[in-house]
Amino acid sequence: MNDAHFRTLDLNLLRVFDALLEEESATRAGSKLGLTQSAISHALGRLRLSLGDELFVRGPSGLQATPRAVEMGGPVRAALKMLEAAVTASRFDPAVDQRTFHISASAYLCSVLMPGVVRRVQVQAPGVKLRIRGIEGPLAEDLDHGRLDMVIGGFEHVAPRFLHKPLFTETGVWVIRVDHPVALAAGPDGITPQALAGVPYLVVSGGQENEEMRRGSRRELGLRRITSWSDDYALPSTRGLKGPVTVPDASSALVMVSQTDMAALLPRRLATLAADRGAVVLVEPTRHPEPAQFGAVIRGGESETGPVAWLMRLVAESAAEL
């Protein structure tokens, strides 16, 4: 786009662009903005001329954004939100607001972190609703389009258009059921990792197969998840374990371990909750896996006094108590 076109670019065109990126349909974008489909098509034509790119092309499920449109999406949305915040006098009041927040978090995080978040929401914002879904799907795309307000997980890399706040680190510990033969036979020094030699074990896959399929999506743009510890760390120094059996998440592994003679290397906080209930016994690894860093990711450009920033503060306060 040349400088002259930029100076004459109508702000409303960017609102149309943002709606098209989110809705992937001229009809739905028009309905969202209160415009006719003809007006949307005319606006798209002006955008294409100004930016020198098709921006959206017909796809099997509707309008598909070009790589340039995807690249523009985050900054344009952030800029529009900043402008909206600048001209809006009202502030978010959690005590009376009735909005719904959409969060992506694993079953593990729903067990160890989200209870604290829910307690705070119930006290501070009784009208607010939380919709928590799993970690499946194109998370970066859903953040970009507003279908998600926040993703909580372990991230190896976060694209710069997002805001990433570190929350806590997690380590691993071996887990067996409390009446496991190895536990019953333990001496006064307790259970050692060497005592687990020969015990079949579980590996948490973390959905790696689905992640591999999604990795080719151009719209993920750098949002990559830590899915599990590697087998190199999963094996104790004796390397005598047999198996493995693979399960999709740590919560499933915990249930299976508590009802079988198998062992598993699980997140310490999740394992400690079960140990406190008397369901399992913890065994310290000889070789500890690299601690996993967990954090929260939101769209860039969110107002510091807005609802998503408030939610981020609640999540950070809950994480600080872990």
C-alpha positions as CSV (number, residue, x, y, z in Angstrom):
1,M,0.0,0.0,0.0
2,N,1.4,3.4,-0.9
3,D,1.5,6.4,1.4
4,A,-1.4,8.2,-0.3
5,H,-3.7,5.2,0.0
6,F,-2.8,4.9,3.7
7,R,-3.7,8.5,4.4
8,T,-7.1,8.2,2.8
9,L,-7.9,4.7,4.3
10,D,-11.3,4.8,5.9
11,L,-11.3,3.5,9.5
12,N,-14.6,1.8,8.8
13,L,-12.9,-0.3,6.2
14,L,-10.7,-1.8,8.9
15,R,-13.8,-2.6,10.9
16,V,-15.1,-4.5,7.9
17,F,-11.8,-6.2,7.5
18,D,-11.8,-7.3,11.2
19,A,-15.4,-8.6,10.9
20,L,-14.6,-10.6,7.7
21,L,-11.6,-12.1,9.4
22,E,-13.7,-13.2,12.3
23,E,-16.9,-14.3,10.5
24,E,-15.3,-15.7,7.2
25,S,-18.6,-14.6,5.5
26,A,-19.7,-11.3,3.9
27,T,-23.3,-12.0,5.0
28,R,-22.3,-12.6,8.7
29,A,-19.9,-9.7,8.7
30,G,-22.6,-7.4,7.4
31,S,-25.1,-8.7,10.0
32,K,-22.5,-8.0,12.7
33,L,-21.8,-4.5,11.5
34,G,-25.4,-3.6,10.4
35,L,-24.4,-3.4,6.7
36,T,-25.7,-5.0,3.6
37,Q,-23.8,-7.6,1.8
38,S,-23.4,-5.2,-1.1
39,A,-21.8,-2.6,1.3
40,I,-19.4,-5.3,2.6
41,S,-18.4,-6.3,-0.9
42,H,-17.8,-2.6,-1.9
43,A,-15.7,-2.1,1.2
44,L,-13.7,-5.2,0.5
45,G,-13.0,-3.9,-3.0
46,R,-11.7,-0.7,-1.6
47,L,-9.5,-2.5,0.8
48,R,-8.1,-4.7,-1.9
49,L,-7.3,-1.7,-4.0
50,S,-5.7,0.2,-1.1
51,L,-3.6,-2.8,0.2
52,G,-2.8,-4.4,-3.1
53,D,-3.9,-7.9,-1.9
54,E,-6.9,-10.1,-2.4
55,L,-7.2,-10.4,1.4
56,F,-10.0,-13.0,1.2
57,V,-10.7,-15.7,-1.3
58,R,-13.4,-18.2,-1.7
59,G,-12.8,-21.5,0.2
60,P,-14.7,-24.7,0.9
61,S,-16.1,-23.3,4.2
62,G,-16.4,-19.6,3.3
63,L,-14.1,-16.7,2.8
64,Q,-10.5,-17.7,3.5
65,A,-7.9,-15.1,4.6
66,T,-4.8,-14.7,2.5
67,P,-1.4,-14.8,4.3
68,R,-1.3,-11.0,4.2
69,A,-4.7,-10.8,5.8
70,V,-3.7,-13.2,8.6
71,E,-0.5,-11.2,9.2
72,M,-2.6,-8.0,9.5
73,G,-5.3,-9.5,11.6
74,G,-3.7,-9.2,15.1
75,P,-2.3,-5.6,14.7
76,V,-5.6,-4.3,13.2
77,R,-7.7,-5.8,16.0
78,A,-5.3,-4.4,18.6
79,A,-5.5,-1.0,17.0
80,L,-9.3,-1.0,16.9
81,K,-9.5,-2.1,20.5
82,M,-7.1,0.7,21.5
83,L,-9.3,3.3,19.6
84,E,-12.4,1.9,21.2
85,A,-10.9,2.1,24.7
86,A,-9.7,5.7,24.0
87,V,-13.2,6.9,23.1
88,T,-15.2,4.8,25.6
89,A,-15.6,6.4,29.0
90,S,-17.1,3.5,30.8
91,R,-14.8,1.0,32.6
92,F,-15.3,-2.7,33.2
93,D,-17.1,-3.3,36.5
94,P,-16.9,-7.0,37.4
95,A,-19.4,-6.6,40.2
96,V,-22.2,-5.9,37.7
97,D,-20.9,-7.2,34.4
98,Q,-22.6,-10.3,32.9
99,R,-20.2,-11.1,30.1
100,T,-19.0,-14.6,29.2
101,F,-15.2,-15.4,29.0
102,H,-14.0,-18.2,26.8
103,I,-10.8,-19.9,28.1
104,S,-8.8,-22.8,26.8
105,A,-7.1,-24.9,29.5
106,S,-6.2,-28.6,29.9
107,A,-7.7,-31.0,32.3
108,Y,-4.6,-30.7,34.5
109,L,-5.0,-26.9,34.7
110,C,-8.7,-27.3,35.5
111,S,-7.6,-29.4,38.4
112,V,-4.8,-27.3,39.9
113,L,-5.3,-23.7,38.8
114,M,-8.9,-23.0,37.7
115,P,-10.6,-23.8,41.0
116,G,-8.8,-20.7,42.4
117,V,-10.0,-18.6,39.4
118,V,-13.6,-19.8,39.8
119,R,-13.6,-18.9,43.5
120,R,-12.4,-15.4,42.8
121,V,-15.0,-15.0,40.0
122,Q,-17.8,-16.1,42.2
123,V,-16.8,-13.5,44.8
124,Q,-15.8,-10.6,42.6
125,A,-18.1,-11.0,39.6
126,P,-21.2,-13.1,40.4
127,G,-22.8,-12.3,37.0
128,V,-19.7,-13.4,34.9
129,K,-19.7,-16.8,33.2
130,L,-16.7,-18.9,32.3
131,R,-16.7,-21.2,29.4
132,I,-13.6,-23.4,29.7
133,R,-12.8,-25.8,26.8
134,G,-9.9,-28.1,26.2
135,I,-6.7,-27.4,24.2
136,E,-7.9,-28.8,20.9
137,G,-8.3,-26.7,17.8
138,P,-6.5,-23.8,16.2
139,L,-5.8,-21.8,19.4
140,A,-4.0,-18.8,17.7
141,E,-6.8,-18.5,15.1
142,D,-9.5,-18.6,17.8
143,L,-7.7,-15.9,19.8
144,D,-7.3,-13.7,16.7
145,H,-11.0,-14.1,15.9
146,G,-12.3,-13.5,19.4
147,R,-13.6,-17.0,19.9
148,L,-11.2,-17.3,22.8
149,D,-10.3,-14.6,25.3
150,M,-7.4,-16.6,26.9
151,V,-5.3,-19.7,26.4
152,I,-3.6,-21.2,29.5
153,G,-0.9,-23.8,29.0
154,G,2.8,-24.5,28.5
155,F,4.2,-22.7,25.5
156,E,7.6,-23.2,23.8
157,H,7.0,-20.0,21.7
158,V,4.4,-17.3,21.4
159,A,4.0,-15.1,18.4
160,P,4.7,-11.4,19.2
161,R,1.2,-10.3,18.4
162,F,0.0,-12.0,21.6
163,L,0.6,-11.1,25.2
164,H,2.1,-14.0,27.2
165,K,2.3,-13.8,31.0
166,P,4.3,-16.6,32.8
167,L,2.3,-18.1,35.7
168,F,4.2,-21.0,37.4
169,T,6.6,-23.8,36.8
170,E,5.8,-27.5,37.2
171,T,8.0,-30.5,37.9
172,G,7.4,-34.2,37.5
173,V,7.1,-37.0,40.1
174,W,6.5,-40.7,39.8
175,V,3.1,-42.0,41.0
176,I,1.9,-45.4,42.0
177,R,-1.3,-46.4,43.8
178,V,-1.1,-46.4,47.6
179,D,-1.6,-50.2,47.9
180,H,0.8,-51.1,45.0
181,P,2.9,-54.1,45.7
182,V,6.0,-51.9,45.5
183,A,4.6,-49.6,48.1
184,L,3.6,-52.4,50.4
185,A,7.1,-53.9,50.2
186,A,8.9,-50.6,50.8
187,G,11.4,-50.5,53.7
188,P,12.0,-47.8,56.2
189,D,13.8,-45.7,53.6
190,G,10.7,-45.5,51.5
191,I,10.3,-46.2,47.8
192,T,13.2,-45.6,45.4
193,P,13.1,-45.2,41.7
194,Q,15.1,-48.4,41.4
195,A,12.2,-50.2,43.2
196,L,10.1,-49.4,40.2
197,A,12.2,-51.5,37.9
198,G,10.0,-53.9,36.0
199,V,6.8,-52.0,36.7
200,P,4.8,-51.1,33.6
201,Y,4.4,-47.4,33.1
202,L,2.1,-44.9,31.3
203,V,3.2,-42.1,29.0
204,V,1.1,-39.0,28.7
205,S,0.9,-38.1,25.0
206,G,-0.6,-34.7,25.4
207,G,-2.3,-35.0,22.0
208,Q,0.9,-34.8,20.1
209,E,-0.6,-36.6,17.1
210,N,-3.3,-33.9,16.7
211,E,-0.7,-31.2,17.2
212,E,1.4,-32.6,14.4
213,M,-1.6,-32.3,12.1
214,R,-2.2,-28.7,13.1
215,R,1.3,-27.6,12.8
216,G,1.0,-27.1,9.1
217,S,-1.8,-24.5,9.6
218,R,-0.4,-21.1,8.5
219,R,-2.8,-19.4,11.0
220,E,-1.2,-20.9,14.1
221,L,1.7,-18.4,13.6
222,G,4.1,-19.5,16.2
223,L,1.8,-20.7,19.1
224,R,3.3,-24.0,20.0
225,R,2.4,-26.1,23.0
226,I,4.5,-28.1,25.4
227,T,2.6,-31.4,25.3
228,S,4.6,-33.8,27.6
229,W,8.0,-34.7,28.9
230,S,10.1,-36.9,26.6
231,D,10.7,-40.6,27.1
232,D,14.3,-39.8,27.9
233,Y,13.1,-38.1,31.1
234,A,10.3,-40.5,31.7
235,L,12.6,-43.4,32.3
236,P,14.4,-43.7,35.7
237,S,18.1,-44.3,35.8
238,T,17.6,-48.1,35.9
239,R,15.7,-48.0,32.6
240,G,14.0,-51.2,33.7
241,L,10.4,-50.2,33.1
242,K,8.3,-52.1,30.7
243,G,5.7,-50.7,28.3
244,P,4.7,-48.1,27.6
245,V,0.9,-47.6,27.6
246,T,0.0,-44.1,26.2
247,V,-2.9,-42.0,27.5
248,P,-4.1,-38.6,26.2
249,D,-3.6,-36.5,29.4
250,A,-2.3,-36.5,32.9
251,S,-5.7,-36.6,34.6
252,S,-6.5,-39.9,32.7
253,A,-3.1,-41.2,33.7
254,L,-3.7,-40.5,37.3
255,V,-7.1,-42.3,37.3
256,M,-5.5,-45.3,35.6
257,V,-2.5,-45.4,37.9
258,S,-4.7,-45.3,41.0
259,Q,-6.6,-48.4,39.8
260,T,-3.8,-50.5,38.3
261,D,-0.3,-51.7,39.0
262,M,1.2,-49.2,36.6
263,A,3.4,-46.2,37.3
264,A,3.4,-42.7,35.6
265,L,5.5,-39.6,35.7
266,L,3.0,-36.9,36.3
267,P,2.8,-33.1,37.1
268,R,3.7,-32.7,40.8
269,R,0.7,-30.5,41.8
270,L,-1.8,-32.9,40.3
271,A,-0.1,-35.9,41.9
272,T,0.0,-34.2,45.3
273,L,-3.7,-33.6,45.2
274,A,-4.3,-37.3,44.8
275,A,-1.6,-38.2,47.4
276,D,-3.3,-35.9,49.9
277,R,-6.5,-37.9,49.4
278,G,-4.6,-41.1,50.1
279,A,-5.1,-42.5,46.6
280,V,-1.4,-42.6,45.4
281,V,2.2,-42.6,46.6
282,L,4.8,-40.2,45.2
283,V,8.3,-41.4,44.2
284,E,11.0,-38.9,43.5
285,P,12.8,-39.5,40.1
286,T,16.5,-40.1,40.0
287,R,16.6,-37.8,37.0
288,H,14.2,-34.9,37.1
289,P,12.6,-33.7,33.9
290,E,13.1,-30.1,32.8
291,P,10.5,-28.0,34.7
292,A,7.6,-27.0,32.5
293,Q,6.7,-23.3,32.4
294,F,2.9,-22.5,32.3
295,G,1.5,-19.2,31.3
296,A,-1.6,-17.4,30.0
297,V,-1.8,-15.9,26.4
298,I,-4.3,-13.2,25.3
299,R,-4.5,-11.0,22.3
300,G,-2.2,-8.0,22.2
301,G,-3.7,-4.5,22.6
302,E,-6.2,-5.4,25.3
303,S,-7.0,-2.4,27.5
304,E,-5.3,-2.5,30.9
305,T,-8.7,-1.6,32.5
306,G,-10.7,-4.0,30.3
307,P,-12.3,-7.3,31.2
308,V,-9.6,-9.5,29.8
309,A,-6.9,-7.7,31.8
310,W,-9.1,-8.2,34.9
311,L,-9.4,-11.9,34.1
312,M,-5.6,-12.1,33.6
313,R,-5.1,-10.6,37.1
314,L,-7.4,-13.2,38.7
315,V,-5.5,-16.0,36.9
316,A,-2.1,-14.6,38.0
317,E,-3.3,-14.3,41.6
318,S,-4.6,-17.9,41.6
319,A,-1.3,-19.1,40.2
320,A,0.7,-17.2,42.9
321,E,-1.1,-19.4,45.5
322,L,0.0,-22.7,44.0
